[in-house]
Amino acid sequence: MKIIKPVTTEKAVRLLDTENTIIFEVDKRINKPEIKKQIEETFKVKVERINTLSRKNKKFAYAKLKKENLAIDLATKLGMI
């Protein structure tokens, strides 16, 4: 079970700036605590909250980062922007 890729839609980029939230496509069998742990360990950031959305046989995780970690910095490191 793993994080598949970051999402780079217009909405995802808008959420980076306004909500400090980054969106990932994840394995549909993974749960919220596992997603949070994997994001924190992989990217060395602190996650405040995880929301998930299942749509068209895909699962998306909305990871709201804590204020000391900026989502825009993580997105730049991942090459999204």
Biopython code that builds the backbone (N, CA, C, O; Angstrom):
import numpy as np
from Bio.PDB.StructureBuilder import StructureBuilder

atoms = [
    (1, "MET", "N", (0.848, -1.184, 0.000)),
    (1, "MET", "CA", (0.000, 0.000, 0.000)),
    (1, "MET", "C", (0.881, 1.232, 0.000)),
    (1, "MET", "O", (1.865, 1.315, 0.735)),
    (2, "LYS", "N", (0.507, 2.190, -0.843)),
    (2, "LYS", "CA", (1.413, 3.318, -0.986)),
    (2, "LYS", "C", (0.723, 4.551, -1.540)),
    (2, "LYS", "O", (-0.422, 4.520, -1.991)),
    (3, "ILE", "N", (1.471, 5.626, -1.483)),
    (3, "ILE", "CA", (1.074, 6.871, -2.127)),
    (3, "ILE", "C", (1.502, 6.743, -3.577)),
    (3, "ILE", "O", (2.657, 6.421, -3.856)),
    (4, "ILE", "N", (0.583, 6.991, -4.508)),
    (4, "ILE", "CA", (0.889, 6.787, -5.921)),
    (4, "ILE", "C", (1.537, 8.019, -6.543)),
    (4, "ILE", "O", (2.634, 7.938, -7.095)),
    (5, "LYS", "N", (0.845, 9.174, -6.451)),
    (5, "LYS", "CA", (1.397, 10.393, -7.058)),
    (5, "LYS", "C", (0.658, 11.620, -6.545)),
    (5, "LYS", "O", (-0.478, 11.506, -6.084)),
    (6, "PRO", "N", (1.288, 12.801, -6.617)),
    (6, "PRO", "CA", (0.584, 14.030, -6.267)),
    (6, "PRO", "C", (-0.348, 14.433, -7.411)),
    (6, "PRO", "O", (-0.097, 14.117, -8.574)),
    (7, "VAL", "N", (-1.410, 15.124, -7.066)),
    (7, "VAL", "CA", (-2.391, 15.585, -8.055)),
    (7, "VAL", "C", (-2.059, 17.025, -8.422)),
    (7, "VAL", "O", (-1.787, 17.844, -7.545)),
    (8, "THR", "N", (-2.080, 17.338, -9.726)),
    (8, "THR", "CA", (-1.660, 18.670, -10.181)),
    (8, "THR", "C", (-2.756, 19.405, -10.945)),
    (8, "THR", "O", (-2.470, 20.088, -11.928)),
    (9, "THR", "N", (-3.996, 19.275, -10.508)),
    (9, "THR", "CA", (-5.097, 19.992, -11.153)),
    (9, "THR", "C", (-5.114, 21.444, -10.679)),
    (9, "THR", "O", (-4.379, 21.816, -9.764)),
    (10, "GLU", "N", (-5.954, 22.252, -11.308)),
    (10, "GLU", "CA", (-6.083, 23.653, -10.888)),
    (10, "GLU", "C", (-6.560, 23.753, -9.451)),
    (10, "GLU", "O", (-6.071, 24.584, -8.686)),
    (11, "LYS", "N", (-7.516, 22.905, -9.082)),
    (11, "LYS", "CA", (-8.020, 22.915, -7.713)),
    (11, "LYS", "C", (-6.917, 22.545, -6.729)),
    (11, "LYS", "O", (-6.815, 23.148, -5.660)),
    (12, "ALA", "N", (-6.098, 21.572, -7.070)),
    (12, "ALA", "CA", (-5.011, 21.144, -6.192)),
    (12, "ALA", "C", (-4.008, 22.271, -5.966)),
    (12, "ALA", "O", (-3.539, 22.478, -4.847)),
    (13, "VAL", "N", (-3.686, 22.988, -7.019)),
    (13, "VAL", "CA", (-2.738, 24.101, -6.905)),
    (13, "VAL", "C", (-3.348, 25.235, -6.076)),
    (13, "VAL", "O", (-2.645, 25.874, -5.293)),
    (14, "ARG", "N", (-4.649, 25.488, -6.242)),
    (14, "ARG", "CA", (-5.324, 26.518, -5.452)),
    (14, "ARG", "C", (-5.319, 26.152, -3.962)),
    (14, "ARG", "O", (-5.118, 27.019, -3.111)),
    (15, "LEU", "N", (-5.539, 24.874, -3.651)),
    (15, "LEU", "CA", (-5.539, 24.427, -2.253)),
    (15, "LEU", "C", (-4.155, 24.543, -1.612)),
    (15, "LEU", "O", (-4.043, 24.737, -0.402)),
    (16, "LEU", "N", (-3.106, 24.424, -2.422)),
    (16, "LEU", "CA", (-1.743, 24.610, -1.900)),
    (16, "LEU", "C", (-1.604, 25.984, -1.264)),
    (16, "LEU", "O", (-1.070, 26.119, -0.163)),
    (17, "ASP", "N", (-2.090, 27.000, -1.965)),
    (17, "ASP", "CA", (-1.956, 28.379, -1.494)),
    (17, "ASP", "C", (-2.945, 28.727, -0.394)),
    (17, "ASP", "O", (-2.562, 29.284, 0.635)),
    (18, "THR", "N", (-4.216, 28.403, -0.604)),
    (18, "THR", "CA", (-5.253, 28.886, 0.303)),
    (18, "THR", "C", (-5.423, 28.052, 1.566)),
    (18, "THR", "O", (-5.668, 28.607, 2.637)),
    (19, "GLU", "N", (-5.299, 26.735, 1.464)),
    (19, "GLU", "CA", (-5.597, 25.856, 2.597)),
    (19, "GLU", "C", (-4.365, 25.147, 3.171)),
    (19, "GLU", "O", (-4.480, 24.437, 4.169)),
    (20, "ASN", "N", (-3.197, 25.327, 2.560)),
    (20, "ASN", "CA", (-1.975, 24.602, 2.951)),
    (20, "ASN", "C", (-2.209, 23.087, 2.878)),
    (20, "ASN", "O", (-1.791, 22.329, 3.753)),
    (21, "THR", "N", (-2.893, 22.676, 1.798)),
    (21, "THR", "CA", (-3.285, 21.283, 1.602)),
    (21, "THR", "C", (-2.704, 20.763, 0.303)),
    (21, "THR", "O", (-2.731, 21.449, -0.719)),
    (22, "ILE", "N", (-2.181, 19.552, 0.344)),
    (22, "ILE", "CA", (-1.650, 18.907, -0.856)),
    (22, "ILE", "C", (-2.440, 17.623, -1.085)),
    (22, "ILE", "O", (-2.791, 16.923, -0.135)),
    (23, "ILE", "N", (-2.718, 17.319, -2.355)),
    (23, "ILE", "CA", (-3.553, 16.171, -2.696)),
    (23, "ILE", "C", (-2.690, 15.090, -3.342)),
    (23, "ILE", "O", (-1.882, 15.361, -4.230)),
    (24, "PHE", "N", (-2.883, 13.851, -2.868)),
    (24, "PHE", "CA", (-2.182, 12.700, -3.421)),
    (24, "PHE", "C", (-3.196, 11.657, -3.871)),
    (24, "PHE", "O", (-4.235, 11.473, -3.237)),
    (25, "GLU", "N", (-2.885, 10.976, -4.971)),
    (25, "GLU", "CA", (-3.632, 9.778, -5.327)),
    (25, "GLU", "C", (-2.975, 8.641, -4.556)),
    (25, "GLU", "O", (-1.755, 8.483, -4.597)),
    (26, "VAL", "N", (-3.786, 7.847, -3.850)),
    (26, "VAL", "CA", (-3.252, 6.780, -3.005)),
    (26, "VAL", "C", (-3.898, 5.449, -3.357)),
    (26, "VAL", "O", (-4.918, 5.399, -4.043)),
    (27, "ASP", "N", (-3.291, 4.381, -2.879)),
    (27, "ASP", "CA", (-3.855, 3.043, -3.022)),
    (27, "ASP", "C", (-5.209, 3.018, -2.315)),
    (27, "ASP", "O", (-5.337, 3.525, -1.201)),
    (28, "LYS", "N", (-6.212, 2.434, -2.954)),
    (28, "LYS", "CA", (-7.565, 2.507, -2.394)),
    (28, "LYS", "C", (-7.753, 1.646, -1.151)),
    (28, "LYS", "O", (-8.792, 1.752, -0.500)),
    (29, "ARG", "N", (-6.788, 0.797, -0.797)),
    (29, "ARG", "CA", (-6.901, -0.044, 0.400)),
    (29, "ARG", "C", (-6.254, 0.574, 1.638)),
    (29, "ARG", "O", (-6.377, 0.018, 2.729)),
    (30, "ILE", "N", (-5.577, 1.697, 1.497)),
    (30, "ILE", "CA", (-4.865, 2.330, 2.603)),
    (30, "ILE", "C", (-5.840, 3.205, 3.409)),
    (30, "ILE", "O", (-6.749, 3.807, 2.838)),
    (31, "ASN", "N", (-5.649, 3.272, 4.737)),
    (31, "ASN", "CA", (-6.539, 4.084, 5.563)),
    (31, "ASN", "C", (-5.855, 5.383, 6.002)),
    (31, "ASN", "O", (-4.667, 5.583, 5.752)),
    (32, "LYS", "N", (-6.616, 6.256, 6.656)),
    (32, "LYS", "CA", (-6.120, 7.582, 7.000)),
    (32, "LYS", "C", (-4.868, 7.576, 7.888)),
    (32, "LYS", "O", (-3.918, 8.298, 7.586)),
    (33, "PRO", "N", (-4.832, 6.790, 8.970)),
    (33, "PRO", "CA", (-3.592, 6.790, 9.785)),
    (33, "PRO", "C", (-2.365, 6.317, 9.006)),
    (33, "PRO", "O", (-1.265, 6.830, 9.212)),
    (34, "GLU", "N", (-2.546, 5.350, 8.119)),
    (34, "GLU", "CA", (-1.419, 4.880, 7.310)),
    (34, "GLU", "C", (-0.966, 5.954, 6.324)),
    (34, "GLU", "O", (0.232, 6.129, 6.100)),
    (35, "ILE", "N", (-1.921, 6.670, 5.735)),
    (35, "ILE", "CA", (-1.588, 7.756, 4.804)),
    (35, "ILE", "C", (-0.792, 8.826, 5.538)),
    (35, "ILE", "O", (0.250, 9.275, 5.060)),
    (36, "LYS", "N", (-1.292, 9.234, 6.711)),
    (36, "LYS", "CA", (-0.623, 10.279, 7.497)),
    (36, "LYS", "C", (0.807, 9.866, 7.844)),
    (36, "LYS", "O", (1.743, 10.648, 7.673)),
    (37, "LYS", "N", (0.971, 8.647, 8.328)),
    (37, "LYS", "CA", (2.298, 8.156, 8.714)),
    (37, "LYS", "C", (3.240, 8.130, 7.519)),
    (37, "LYS", "O", (4.402, 8.522, 7.628)),
    (38, "GLN", "N", (2.739, 7.671, 6.384)),
    (38, "GLN", "CA", (3.577, 7.562, 5.195)),
    (38, "GLN", "C", (3.999, 8.940, 4.673)),
    (38, "GLN", "O", (5.150, 9.120, 4.276)),
    (39, "ILE", "N", (3.093, 9.900, 4.669)),
    (39, "ILE", "CA", (3.429, 11.252, 4.209)),
    (39, "ILE", "C", (4.461, 11.876, 5.154)),
    (39, "ILE", "O", (5.438, 12.471, 4.698)),
    (40, "GLU", "N", (4.249, 11.744, 6.459)),
    (40, "GLU", "CA", (5.178, 12.336, 7.425)),
    (40, "GLU", "C", (6.568, 11.722, 7.323)),
    (40, "GLU", "O", (7.567, 12.437, 7.401)),
    (41, "GLU", "N", (6.642, 10.418, 7.152)),
    (41, "GLU", "CA", (7.952, 9.760, 7.076)),
    (41, "GLU", "C", (8.649, 10.021, 5.745)),
    (41, "GLU", "O", (9.860, 10.237, 5.709)),
    (42, "THR", "N", (7.895, 10.001, 4.659)),
    (42, "THR", "CA", (8.493, 10.153, 3.334)),
    (42, "THR", "C", (8.975, 11.582, 3.070)),
    (42, "THR", "O", (10.075, 11.788, 2.556)),
    (43, "PHE", "N", (8.139, 12.570, 3.428)),
    (43, "PHE", "CA", (8.441, 13.959, 3.065)),
    (43, "PHE", "C", (8.935, 14.806, 4.233)),
    (43, "PHE", "O", (9.214, 15.992, 4.056)),
    (44, "LYS", "N", (9.051, 14.209, 5.440)),
    (44, "LYS", "CA", (9.563, 14.923, 6.627)),
    (44, "LYS", "C", (8.763, 16.193, 6.915)),
    (44, "LYS", "O", (9.335, 17.262, 7.128)),
    (45, "VAL", "N", (7.434, 16.064, 6.920)),
    (45, "VAL", "CA", (6.531, 17.159, 7.266)),
    (45, "VAL", "C", (5.561, 16.670, 8.334)),
    (45, "VAL", "O", (5.455, 15.468, 8.575)),
    (46, "LYS", "N", (4.854, 17.599, 8.973)),
    (46, "LYS", "CA", (3.836, 17.254, 9.959)),
    (46, "LYS", "C", (2.461, 17.480, 9.338)),
    (46, "LYS", "O", (2.179, 18.550, 8.798)),
    (47, "VAL", "N", (1.612, 16.461, 9.421)),
    (47, "VAL", "CA", (0.272, 16.521, 8.848)),
    (47, "VAL", "C", (-0.726, 16.809, 9.965)),
    (47, "VAL", "O", (-0.728, 16.138, 10.998)),
    (48, "GLU", "N", (-1.567, 17.806, 9.748)),
    (48, "GLU", "CA", (-2.593, 18.154, 10.730)),
    (48, "GLU", "C", (-3.813, 17.246, 10.594)),
    (48, "GLU", "O", (-4.361, 16.776, 11.590)),
    (49, "ARG", "N", (-4.234, 17.002, 9.341)),
    (49, "ARG", "CA", (-5.465, 16.246, 9.109)),
    (49, "ARG", "C", (-5.437, 15.619, 7.724)),
    (49, "ARG", "O", (-4.842, 16.163, 6.794)),
    (50, "ILE", "N", (-6.091, 14.462, 7.599)),
    (50, "ILE", "CA", (-6.236, 13.770, 6.318)),
    (50, "ILE", "C", (-7.723, 13.630, 6.013)),
    (50, "ILE", "O", (-8.493, 13.173, 6.858)),
    (51, "ASN", "N", (-8.122, 14.021, 4.817)),
    (51, "ASN", "CA", (-9.461, 13.746, 4.299)),
    (51, "ASN", "C", (-9.286, 12.898, 3.052)),
    (51, "ASN", "O", (-8.326, 13.079, 2.302)),
    (52, "THR", "N", (-10.209, 11.976, 2.829)),
    (52, "THR", "CA", (-10.104, 11.132, 1.643)),
    (52, "THR", "C", (-11.352, 11.245, 0.793)),
    (52, "THR", "O", (-12.434, 11.571, 1.281)),
    (53, "LEU", "N", (-11.176, 10.968, -0.492)),
    (53, "LEU", "CA", (-12.264, 10.986, -1.459)),
    (53, "LEU", "C", (-12.055, 9.817, -2.410)),
    (53, "LEU", "O", (-10.992, 9.680, -3.016)),
    (54, "SER", "N", (-13.072, 8.978, -2.536)),
    (54, "SER", "CA", (-13.017, 7.864, -3.485)),
    (54, "SER", "C", (-13.899, 8.209, -4.669)),
    (54, "SER", "O", (-15.072, 8.549, -4.512)),
    (55, "ARG", "N", (-13.313, 8.117, -5.865)),
    (55, "ARG", "CA", (-14.049, 8.498, -7.059)),
    (55, "ARG", "C", (-13.497, 7.745, -8.263)),
    (55, "ARG", "O", (-12.287, 7.717, -8.489)),
    (56, "LYS", "N", (-14.395, 7.134, -9.030)),
    (56, "LYS", "CA", (-14.021, 6.406, -10.248)),
    (56, "LYS", "C", (-12.900, 5.399, -9.998)),
    (56, "LYS", "O", (-11.907, 5.353, -10.724)),
    (57, "ASN", "N", (-13.083, 4.602, -8.960)),
    (57, "ASN", "CA", (-12.144, 3.535, -8.621)),
    (57, "ASN", "C", (-10.751, 4.059, -8.254)),
    (57, "ASN", "O", (-9.772, 3.318, -8.337)),
    (58, "LYS", "N", (-10.656, 5.318, -7.853)),
    (58, "LYS", "CA", (-9.405, 5.911, -7.377)),
    (58, "LYS", "C", (-9.677, 6.537, -6.015)),
    (58, "LYS", "O", (-10.814, 6.892, -5.702)),
    (59, "LYS", "N", (-8.644, 6.668, -5.222)),
    (59, "LYS", "CA", (-8.769, 7.284, -3.909)),
    (59, "LYS", "C", (-7.782, 8.435, -3.815)),
    (59, "LYS", "O", (-6.608, 8.299, -4.159)),
    (60, "PHE", "N", (-8.280, 9.566, -3.344)),
    (60, "PHE", "CA", (-7.462, 10.759, -3.206)),
    (60, "PHE", "C", (-7.382, 11.145, -1.733)),
    (60, "PHE", "O", (-8.381, 11.093, -1.015)),
    (61, "ALA", "N", (-6.201, 11.528, -1.292)),
    (61, "ALA", "CA", (-5.993, 11.956, 0.094)),
    (61, "ALA", "C", (-5.650, 13.438, 0.089)),
    (61, "ALA", "O", (-4.704, 13.871, -0.568)),
    (62, "TYR", "N", (-6.438, 14.208, 0.836)),
    (62, "TYR", "CA", (-6.193, 15.633, 1.019)),
    (62, "TYR", "C", (-5.442, 15.774, 2.337)),
    (62, "TYR", "O", (-6.022, 15.567, 3.403)),
    (63, "ALA", "N", (-4.174, 16.120, 2.279)),
    (63, "ALA", "CA", (-3.340, 16.228, 3.476)),
    (63, "ALA", "C", (-3.149, 17.696, 3.832)),
    (63, "ALA", "O", (-2.448, 18.429, 3.134)),
    (64, "LYS", "N", (-3.780, 18.116, 4.924)),
    (64, "LYS", "CA", (-3.602, 19.490, 5.414)),
    (64, "LYS", "C", (-2.377, 19.496, 6.312)),
    (64, "LYS", "O", (-2.341, 18.802, 7.329)),
    (65, "LEU", "N", (-1.390, 20.268, 5.941)),
    (65, "LEU", "CA", (-0.140, 20.317, 6.693)),
    (65, "LEU", "C", (-0.223, 21.335, 7.816)),
    (65, "LEU", "O", (-1.000, 22.287, 7.750)),
    (66, "LYS", "N", (0.589, 21.125, 8.853)),
    (66, "LYS", "CA", (0.646, 22.079, 9.958)),
    (66, "LYS", "C", (1.292, 23.363, 9.473)),
    (66, "LYS", "O", (1.988, 23.373, 8.457)),
    (67, "LYS", "N", (1.058, 24.451, 10.206)),
    (67, "LYS", "CA", (1.486, 25.778, 9.758)),
    (67, "LYS", "C", (2.992, 25.904, 9.554)),
    (67, "LYS", "O", (3.437, 26.679, 8.707)),
    (68, "GLU", "N", (3.782, 25.150, 10.322)),
    (68, "GLU", "CA", (5.240, 25.261, 10.171)),
    (68, "GLU", "C", (5.753, 24.613, 8.889)),
    (68, "GLU", "O", (6.883, 24.871, 8.474)),
    (69, "ASN", "N", (4.927, 23.771, 8.255)),
    (69, "ASN", "CA", (5.282, 23.149, 6.984)),
    (69, "ASN", "C", (4.391, 23.713, 5.886)),
    (69, "ASN", "O", (3.170, 23.566, 5.946)),
    (70, "LEU", "N", (4.974, 24.345, 4.902)),
    (70, "LEU", "CA", (4.190, 24.918, 3.816)),
    (70, "LEU", "C", (4.018, 23.905, 2.688)),
    (70, "LEU", "O", (4.989, 23.311, 2.220)),
    (71, "ALA", "N", (2.790, 23.719, 2.265)),
    (71, "ALA", "CA", (2.482, 22.774, 1.187)),
    (71, "ALA", "C", (3.126, 23.219, -0.120)),
    (71, "ALA", "O", (3.525, 22.382, -0.929)),
    (72, "ILE", "N", (3.231, 24.517, -0.333)),
    (72, "ILE", "CA", (3.819, 25.034, -1.569)),
    (72, "ILE", "C", (5.295, 24.630, -1.664)),
    (72, "ILE", "O", (5.792, 24.365, -2.758)),
    (73, "ASP", "N", (5.999, 24.582, -0.522)),
    (73, "ASP", "CA", (7.399, 24.150, -0.516)),
    (73, "ASP", "C", (7.515, 22.671, -0.879)),
    (73, "ASP", "O", (8.402, 22.282, -1.638)),
    (74, "LEU", "N", (6.618, 21.850, -0.337)),
    (74, "LEU", "CA", (6.611, 20.421, -0.656)),
    (74, "LEU", "C", (6.281, 20.213, -2.128)),
    (74, "LEU", "O", (6.890, 19.370, -2.785)),
    (75, "ALA", "N", (5.328, 20.969, -2.650)),
    (75, "ALA", "CA", (4.952, 20.858, -4.054)),
    (75, "ALA", "C", (6.115, 21.239, -4.972)),
    (75, "ALA", "O", (6.321, 20.612, -6.011)),
    (76, "THR", "N", (6.859, 22.247, -4.593)),
    (76, "THR", "CA", (8.023, 22.654, -5.371)),
    (76, "THR", "C", (9.088, 21.558, -5.352)),
    (76, "THR", "O", (9.716, 21.270, -6.371)),
    (77, "LYS", "N", (9.281, 20.956, -4.191)),
    (77, "LYS", "CA", (10.256, 19.865, -4.054)),
    (77, "LYS", "C", (9.854, 18.655, -4.912)),
    (77, "LYS", "O", (10.713, 17.955, -5.449)),
    (78, "LEU", "N", (8.541, 18.417, -5.033)),
    (78, "LEU", "CA", (8.036, 17.295, -5.831)),
    (78, "LEU", "C", (7.969, 17.615, -7.321)),
    (78, "LEU", "O", (7.710, 16.726, -8.132)),
    (79, "GLY", "N", (8.201, 18.876, -7.687)),
    (79, "GLY", "CA", (8.166, 19.265, -9.087)),
    (79, "GLY", "C", (6.771, 19.532, -9.627)),
    (79, "GLY", "O", (6.551, 19.495, -10.838)),
    (80, "MET", "N", (5.831, 19.801, -8.733)),
    (80, "MET", "CA", (4.453, 20.098, -9.176)),
    (80, "MET", "C", (4.346, 21.518, -9.735)),
    (80, "MET", "O", (3.526, 21.791, -10.612)),
    (81, "ILE", "N", (5.177, 22.409, -9.222)),
    (81, "ILE", "CA", (5.105, 23.829, -9.636)),
    (81, "ILE", "C", (6.437, 24.237, -10.230)),
    (81, "ILE", "O", (6.603, 25.384, -10.643)),
]
sb = StructureBuilder()
sb.init_structure("model")
sb.init_model(0)
sb.init_chain("A")
sb.init_seg("    ")
for serial, (resi, resn, name, xyz) in enumerate(atoms, 1):
    if name == "N":
        sb.init_residue(resn, " ", resi, " ")
    sb.init_atom(name, np.array(xyz, "f"), 0.0, 1.0, " ", f" {name:<3s}", serial, name[0])
structure = sb.get_structure()
